């Protein structure tokens, strides 16, 4: 995994770099803001971005600038703000995870990073955010964040395949398919499989026939 670190505090970024590198995760750049990150991402790319943000608004701003370059790039935000509505805005802006700096341990950061790269939504334990019904615009933004593998699973789910059948078709374990299926619902903010079918139909992954 290749990661870019973004944040105002060089000493904090240095600590994150040491944690990630100790777990075998490559840190290709450590920069102060999303503008610098964009330059790095255009040149060498990355598998994920970790953003440390003093405020949720800073997290939203950085995520939007990164999304302008690559809307599907996983972004994990580390911040001090625990207000559920403010954190929700960070997630709505396209971040796949939000961890409270005061709570996380080294292992939490590594685990969360791997989860967001896998397409899952990851929040600090105990952090609850409101889940309003997504607007069409939010649904489109969420769909753009789906990985290639998630879209494959979505298409097969919408085709009526069971988890076992999907596992055979994609050469995955049944448990991995179940994780992908759950992450689809979280990312798209839907609860029922029928809603996943509608998303797949809307984007041409399956036909009504």
NORBELDA-V174640 format. One record per run of one state. SS is the DSSP state (helix for helix, strand for strand, loop for the rest). FROM is the first residue (numbers start at 1). TO is the last residue. Records with the same first field share a line. If there is no record, write none. Layout:
SS: FROM-TO ; FROM-TO
This chain:
loop: 1-1 ; 8-9 ; 23-25 ; 32-33 ; 45-47 ; 54-55 ; 70-73 ; 80-83 ; 93-96 ; 101-105 ; 118-121 ; 124-135 ; 145-147 ; 159-162 ; 171-173 ; 189-192 ; 203-209
strand: 2-7 ; 26-31 ; 48-53 ; 74-79 ; 97-100 ; 122-123
helix: 10-22 ; 34-44 ; 56-69 ; 84-92 ; 106-117 ; 136-144 ; 148-158 ; 163-170 ; 174-188 ; 193-202
